[in-house]
Amino acid sequence: MKYLFPLIMLTACSSGSVQLSDKAKNLEVYGNKPVDCRVAGRVVGTDKNGSKELAMNHALNQAADLNASGVFVNQEVPNGSVMNVHATAYQCD
């Protein structure tokens, strides 16, 4: 019984994680704004537990839905326990 509580907590914490979609796994994260690419849209990834990685996964999934080839992160904004990643999605041919 004493092991049940940590198991429940582990399950609760892991269930909210944002997994990369298959399309998002192929996206590039640009270190600089890409040249000769078209802006596909703006995305905001969010994680309520403050994880930058999971917020980035959320942003990449949104960019993949826009058929982008990659993202450039404009800003990472921590807000209490919430992490937001603001990015521009680009389509580069």
SVG drawing of the C-alpha trace seen along z (x, -y; Angstrom):
<svg xmlns="http://www.w3.org/2000/svg" viewBox="-3 -36 25 38">
<polyline fill="none" stroke="black" stroke-width="0.4" points="0.0,0.0 2.9,-2.4 4.0,-2.1 0.6,-3.0 0.9,-6.7 4.2,-7.2 2.9,-5.1 -0.3,-7.3 1.8,-10.5 4.1,-9.2 1.2,-8.3 -0.5,-11.7 2.7,-13.6 3.5,-11.7 0.0,-11.7 0.1,-15.4 3.2,-15.3 3.1,-16.3 4.6,-13.8 6.0,-14.8 3.8,-13.7 5.4,-11.7 5.3,-14.8 6.8,-17.0 9.8,-14.7 11.0,-15.7 10.9,-19.4 14.0,-21.5 14.6,-24.1 16.4,-26.9 19.1,-28.7 18.6,-31.8 15.6,-33.1 15.8,-31.2 16.3,-33.1 14.2,-32.5 11.4,-30.7 7.8,-31.4 6.1,-32.1 3.5,-29.3 2.2,-30.9 2.9,-31.6 2.7,-29.0 2.7,-29.1 3.6,-25.9 2.5,-25.6 3.4,-23.3 1.5,-23.9 4.3,-22.2 7.0,-24.6 8.9,-22.2 10.6,-24.0 11.0,-20.7 7.3,-19.9 6.3,-23.4 8.6,-23.1 7.0,-19.7 3.6,-21.4 4.9,-24.2 6.5,-21.7 3.2,-19.7 1.3,-22.9 3.9,-23.8 3.6,-20.3 -0.1,-20.9 0.7,-24.0 2.9,-21.8 6.0,-23.7 9.5,-22.4 10.8,-24.1 10.5,-26.7 12.4,-29.6 11.9,-30.3 11.2,-33.9 10.7,-33.8 10.5,-31.5 8.2,-32.9 8.0,-31.4 4.9,-32.5 4.8,-31.0 4.6,-27.2 3.6,-27.6 6.2,-27.7 5.3,-29.2 7.4,-28.9 6.5,-31.5 7.8,-30.5 7.4,-31.3 6.8,-28.3 8.5,-28.3 8.0,-26.4 11.4,-26.1 11.6,-24.4"/>
</svg>
